[in-house]
Amino acid sequence: MDRSVRGFRFNFPNQPWDAHVSYREFGIQYNPAVGFVPRVGFRRLQPTITYNPLMERSKVLREISWEYDFEYLMMMNWEPATVNHEIRVLGLRFESGDILNFSALHNYEFLDYTFDILRDGTYLIPEGRYQNRGYSIEAISAPFRKIGGSATWTNIGFWTGRQSNLEADIFMRPIVGLNMTLSYIYRKVDLEQGNFKTHLVRLNSSYDFSPWVSINFNIQYDNVTERLGTNSRFIWIINPGKTLFIVHNHNWQRFMDRIRPMEIQSTIKLAYTFRF
């Protein structure tokens, strides 16, 4: 009946050494009153250490970095459930602000039940312990550009097989106050049970009329659930501590050869802070 969450975090933000360590526990019955959590009933230890010296004599490179990121996730009985090792073999930050990273990956997963990966009975992953190895390549453009983005290619073992992932973002700032980001996530999964591919496309956009008034619009579609969802938010900061939110959600799902509305919801929220 543990409904609590507890933990700690220590930071060492310095140059050229940077490090932090965190530990968290989520009770088996934890249920947030606002929002959600993807998982409960676990303990997680997560240390990271980075060495990133500056290249003072180079006209091309600003910084080189190496990093070790470790995640040790356990069930409440201390049995390891997920263990991730990520080693940044080489990270390059150029004078232009662009970044290029090369990483080696190792993953351990303990599965104590048959996992229906697509939730339709097509591919069932048996119980067991799985060791996965792979690599990733990441490129990120400088954030000050009007048009830029990022791309990450990952190839790693996945349960009984292997998966290849491509995650790409393109952002645009055509005029002052307008921000648009187009995202695409592609996954190709090859298992002993069979193969499948997933595609997810998302557009996030926002416009700031002033520091106090803004509007946000998000739209997303994926080929697994075949759902198209939109989220629109109007935010008006009347005064510091007094904010008005108007939110509208509209979701559709594909049935046969037609896309039908699934959910329409509008919410008005006024946050008011009393000071005394």
C-alpha positions as CSV (number, residue, x, y, z in Angstrom):
1,M,0.0,0.0,0.0
2,D,3.0,2.3,-0.5
3,R,1.7,5.5,-2.2
4,S,4.8,7.6,-1.7
5,V,7.7,8.8,-3.8
6,R,11.1,9.7,-2.4
7,G,14.6,10.2,-3.6
8,F,17.6,12.5,-3.8
9,R,20.0,14.1,-6.3
10,F,23.5,15.5,-6.1
11,N,25.0,17.7,-8.8
12,F,28.6,18.6,-9.6
13,P,28.3,21.1,-12.5
14,N,31.8,22.1,-13.3
15,Q,34.3,22.3,-16.2
16,P,35.9,20.1,-17.4
17,W,34.4,17.5,-15.0
18,D,30.6,17.3,-14.7
19,A,28.7,14.7,-12.7
20,H,25.4,14.0,-10.9
21,V,23.8,11.0,-9.1
22,S,20.2,10.5,-8.3
23,Y,18.2,7.8,-6.5
24,R,14.4,7.5,-6.6
25,E,11.7,5.1,-5.3
26,F,8.1,5.0,-6.5
27,G,5.7,3.1,-4.3
28,I,3.7,0.3,-5.8
29,Q,0.4,2.1,-5.2
30,Y,1.7,5.6,-6.2
31,N,-1.0,7.5,-8.2
32,P,-0.3,11.2,-8.9
33,A,-3.3,13.5,-8.4
34,V,-2.2,15.6,-11.5
35,G,-0.5,14.0,-14.5
36,F,0.8,10.4,-14.8
37,V,3.8,8.2,-14.4
38,P,4.8,5.5,-16.9
39,R,5.8,3.1,-14.2
40,V,5.4,2.5,-10.5
41,G,6.8,0.1,-7.9
42,F,10.5,0.4,-8.7
43,R,13.8,1.8,-7.3
44,R,16.3,3.6,-9.6
45,L,19.9,4.6,-9.2
46,Q,21.3,6.9,-12.0
47,P,24.8,8.3,-11.9
48,T,26.4,10.2,-14.8
49,I,30.0,11.5,-15.2
50,T,31.2,13.7,-18.1
51,Y,34.7,15.0,-19.1
52,N,34.4,17.9,-21.6
53,P,37.7,19.9,-21.9
54,L,37.7,23.1,-24.0
55,M,39.8,23.3,-27.1
56,E,41.2,26.8,-26.6
57,R,43.7,26.6,-29.5
58,S,41.3,25.2,-32.2
59,K,39.4,27.4,-34.6
60,V,37.0,24.5,-35.5
61,L,36.3,22.7,-32.2
62,R,35.1,24.3,-29.1
63,E,34.8,21.2,-26.9
64,I,35.4,17.5,-26.8
65,S,33.5,15.3,-24.4
66,W,33.3,11.8,-23.1
67,E,30.5,10.6,-20.9
68,Y,29.3,7.5,-18.9
69,D,25.6,7.3,-18.1
70,F,24.4,4.4,-15.9
71,E,20.8,3.5,-15.0
72,Y,20.1,0.7,-12.6
73,L,16.4,0.1,-12.2
74,M,15.1,-2.4,-9.7
75,M,11.8,-3.8,-8.6
76,M,10.8,-3.2,-5.0
77,N,12.4,-6.6,-4.0
78,W,15.8,-5.2,-5.3
79,E,15.7,-7.6,-8.3
80,P,17.2,-5.7,-11.3
81,A,14.6,-5.1,-14.0
82,T,16.4,-2.7,-16.4
83,V,20.1,-1.9,-16.5
84,N,21.5,0.6,-19.1
85,H,25.1,1.6,-19.9
86,E,25.7,4.4,-22.3
87,I,29.2,5.4,-23.1
88,R,29.8,8.5,-25.2
89,V,32.9,7.4,-27.1
90,L,33.4,10.8,-28.6
91,G,31.4,14.0,-28.5
92,L,32.3,17.1,-30.6
93,R,30.9,20.6,-30.1
94,F,32.0,22.9,-33.0
95,E,32.6,26.6,-32.8
96,S,29.4,27.0,-34.9
97,G,27.5,25.5,-31.9
98,D,26.7,22.2,-33.8
99,I,27.1,18.9,-31.9
100,L,28.1,15.4,-33.1
101,N,28.0,12.4,-30.7
102,F,29.0,8.8,-31.0
103,S,27.9,6.4,-28.3
104,A,28.1,2.7,-27.4
105,L,25.0,1.1,-25.7
106,H,24.4,-1.9,-23.5
107,N,21.0,-2.9,-22.1
108,Y,19.7,-5.6,-19.8
109,E,16.0,-6.4,-19.4
110,F,14.3,-8.8,-17.0
111,L,10.8,-9.9,-18.1
112,D,8.8,-11.8,-15.6
113,Y,5.7,-12.1,-17.8
114,T,4.8,-12.7,-21.4
115,F,4.9,-9.3,-23.1
116,D,2.4,-8.5,-25.9
117,I,4.5,-5.9,-27.6
118,L,1.8,-4.5,-29.9
119,R,-1.1,-5.4,-27.6
120,D,-2.9,-7.3,-30.3
121,G,-1.5,-10.8,-29.8
122,T,0.7,-10.7,-32.9
123,Y,4.1,-10.7,-31.3
124,L,4.5,-12.3,-27.8
125,I,7.9,-11.9,-26.1
126,P,8.5,-14.8,-23.6
127,E,9.7,-14.4,-20.0
128,G,13.5,-14.3,-19.5
129,R,16.6,-12.1,-19.2
130,Y,17.7,-10.2,-22.3
131,Q,21.2,-8.7,-23.0
132,N,21.3,-6.1,-25.8
133,R,24.2,-4.2,-27.4
134,G,24.3,-1.4,-29.9
135,Y,25.4,2.1,-30.9
136,S,23.9,5.5,-31.6
137,I,25.0,8.5,-33.7
138,E,23.5,11.9,-32.9
139,A,23.8,15.3,-34.7
140,I,22.3,18.5,-33.3
141,S,22.4,21.9,-34.9
142,A,23.0,25.1,-33.0
143,P,19.8,26.4,-31.3
144,F,20.3,30.0,-32.4
145,R,19.5,29.2,-36.0
146,K,16.2,30.1,-37.6
147,I,16.1,26.7,-39.3
148,G,17.8,23.7,-37.7
149,G,17.2,20.4,-36.1
150,S,18.6,17.1,-34.8
151,A,18.8,13.5,-35.9
152,T,19.6,10.4,-33.9
153,W,20.3,6.9,-35.4
154,T,20.2,4.0,-33.0
155,N,20.8,0.3,-33.7
156,I,20.6,-2.1,-30.7
157,G,19.4,-5.5,-29.7
158,F,15.7,-5.7,-28.9
159,W,14.2,-8.6,-26.9
160,T,14.6,-11.7,-29.2
161,G,15.9,-9.6,-32.1
162,R,17.1,-6.2,-33.1
163,Q,15.7,-2.7,-33.8
164,S,16.9,0.3,-35.8
165,N,15.5,3.7,-34.8
166,L,15.6,7.1,-36.5
167,E,14.5,10.2,-34.6
168,A,14.6,13.5,-36.5
169,D,13.4,17.0,-35.6
170,I,13.3,20.1,-37.8
171,F,12.6,23.5,-36.1
172,M,11.7,26.7,-37.8
173,R,11.5,30.3,-36.5
174,P,10.3,32.2,-39.6
175,I,9.2,35.3,-37.7
176,V,9.6,36.6,-34.1
177,G,7.3,34.8,-31.7
178,L,6.5,31.8,-34.0
179,N,8.2,28.5,-33.3
180,M,7.5,25.3,-35.3
181,T,9.0,21.8,-34.8
182,L,8.3,18.9,-37.1
183,S,9.3,15.5,-35.6
184,Y,9.5,12.0,-37.1
185,I,10.2,8.8,-35.3
186,Y,10.8,5.6,-37.3
187,R,11.4,2.1,-35.8
188,K,12.2,-1.1,-37.7
189,V,12.0,-4.2,-35.4
190,D,13.2,-7.6,-36.4
191,L,12.2,-10.4,-33.9
192,E,12.2,-14.1,-33.9
193,Q,8.4,-13.8,-33.8
194,G,8.3,-11.5,-36.9
195,N,9.0,-8.1,-38.2
196,F,7.2,-4.7,-38.1
197,K,7.8,-1.0,-38.6
198,T,6.3,2.0,-36.8
199,H,6.0,5.6,-37.9
200,L,5.1,8.6,-35.7
201,V,4.8,12.1,-37.0
202,R,4.3,15.2,-34.8
203,L,4.0,18.9,-35.3
204,N,4.4,21.3,-32.4
205,S,3.9,25.0,-33.0
206,S,3.5,28.0,-30.8
207,Y,3.1,31.8,-31.2
208,D,3.7,34.3,-28.5
209,F,1.6,37.4,-29.0
210,S,3.4,39.0,-26.1
211,P,5.2,37.8,-23.0
212,W,1.8,37.3,-21.4
213,V,-0.3,35.8,-24.1
214,S,0.5,32.7,-26.2
215,I,-1.1,29.9,-28.2
216,N,0.1,26.3,-28.7
217,F,-1.0,23.8,-31.3
218,N,0.1,20.1,-31.4
219,I,-0.9,17.4,-33.9
220,Q,0.3,13.8,-33.9
221,Y,-0.3,10.5,-35.9
222,D,1.1,7.0,-35.6
223,N,0.5,3.9,-37.8
224,V,0.1,1.4,-34.9
225,T,-2.9,2.9,-33.2
226,E,-3.9,4.8,-36.3
227,R,-4.9,7.7,-34.2
228,L,-4.7,11.4,-35.1
229,G,-4.7,13.7,-32.1
230,T,-4.7,17.5,-31.7
231,N,-4.1,19.6,-28.7
232,S,-4.7,23.4,-28.7
233,R,-3.8,25.6,-25.7
234,F,-4.4,29.3,-25.1
235,I,-2.5,30.8,-22.2
236,W,-3.0,34.3,-20.7
237,I,-0.9,35.4,-17.8
238,I,-3.2,38.1,-16.4
239,N,-0.7,38.9,-13.6
240,P,2.1,36.9,-12.0
241,G,0.3,34.1,-10.2
242,K,-2.9,34.6,-12.1
243,T,-3.1,32.5,-15.3
244,L,-6.0,31.5,-17.6
245,F,-5.8,28.3,-19.7
246,I,-8.2,27.2,-22.4
247,V,-7.4,23.7,-23.7
248,H,-9.1,21.8,-26.6
249,N,-8.4,18.2,-27.5
250,H,-9.7,16.5,-30.6
251,N,-8.8,12.9,-31.4
252,W,-9.7,10.7,-34.4
253,Q,-9.0,7.0,-35.2
254,R,-9.0,5.1,-38.4
255,F,-11.7,2.4,-38.9
256,M,-11.6,0.5,-42.1
257,D,-11.1,3.3,-44.7
258,R,-12.5,6.2,-42.7
259,I,-11.1,8.4,-39.9
260,R,-13.8,8.9,-37.2
261,P,-13.8,11.2,-34.2
262,M,-13.0,9.5,-30.9
263,E,-12.9,12.3,-28.4
264,I,-13.7,16.0,-28.2
265,Q,-12.8,17.8,-24.9
266,S,-12.5,21.4,-23.9
267,T,-11.3,22.7,-20.6
268,I,-11.0,26.1,-19.0
269,K,-8.8,26.6,-16.0
270,L,-8.0,29.7,-14.0
271,A,-5.0,29.5,-11.7
272,Y,-5.1,32.2,-9.0
273,T,-2.5,32.7,-6.3
274,F,-3.4,34.2,-3.0
275,R,-0.6,35.9,-1.1
276,F,-0.8,36.9,2.6
